[in-house]
Amino acid sequence: MNYAIKAYGDTQVFKSKAAFRRYLMEWIAGTDGAERDRAVRALCNLEAGINYTDTDTDRC
């Protein structure tokens, strides 16, 4: 199963949940504001079993 995130029109795909989580944690640690909100939403989705998040939409 692949894991992916779409942000700013680009989609990044990860081969494992651990790799995706690592990416999101680094993103969260390195930013703030609305950009951090995107990463946090993707992390929350990942922990809820959702393997793809399109952060370019307004949906939670």
C-alpha positions as CSV (number, residue, x, y, z in Angstrom):
1,M,0.0,0.0,0.0
2,N,1.3,3.5,-0.9
3,Y,0.8,6.6,1.2
4,A,0.6,10.0,-0.4
5,I,0.0,13.7,0.1
6,K,-0.9,16.5,-2.3
7,A,0.3,19.9,-1.3
8,Y,0.7,23.0,-3.5
9,G,-0.3,21.0,-6.6
10,D,2.4,18.4,-6.2
11,T,1.8,14.8,-5.0
12,Q,4.5,12.9,-3.0
13,V,4.2,9.2,-2.6
14,F,5.7,7.1,0.2
15,K,6.2,3.3,0.2
16,S,5.6,3.0,3.9
17,K,3.5,4.5,6.7
18,A,6.7,5.0,8.7
19,A,8.3,7.0,5.8
20,F,5.2,9.1,5.4
21,R,5.0,9.8,9.2
22,R,8.6,10.8,9.3
23,Y,8.1,13.2,6.4
24,L,5.1,14.8,8.1
25,M,6.8,15.1,11.5
26,E,9.8,16.9,9.8
27,W,7.4,19.2,8.0
28,I,5.5,20.0,11.2
29,A,8.7,20.7,13.1
30,G,10.0,23.0,10.3
31,T,7.1,25.3,9.7
32,D,4.1,27.1,11.3
33,G,0.7,28.6,10.5
34,A,-1.4,27.3,7.6
35,E,1.4,25.2,6.2
36,R,1.8,23.4,9.6
37,D,-2.0,22.9,9.6
38,R,-1.7,21.1,6.3
39,A,0.9,18.7,7.7
40,V,-1.1,18.2,10.9
41,R,-4.2,17.3,9.0
42,A,-2.3,14.8,6.9
43,L,-0.8,13.3,10.1
44,C,-4.3,13.0,11.7
45,N,-5.6,11.4,8.6
46,L,-2.7,8.9,8.5
47,E,-3.3,8.0,12.2
48,A,-7.0,7.5,11.4
49,G,-6.1,5.0,8.6
50,I,-6.4,7.4,5.6
51,N,-3.4,6.9,3.4
52,Y,-4.0,9.9,1.1
53,T,-4.6,13.6,1.9
54,D,-5.2,16.4,-0.6
55,T,-4.2,19.5,1.4
56,D,-5.1,21.7,-1.5
57,T,-8.8,21.2,-0.7
58,D,-10.7,22.8,2.2
59,R,-12.0,19.5,3.5
60,C,-10.8,18.1,6.8
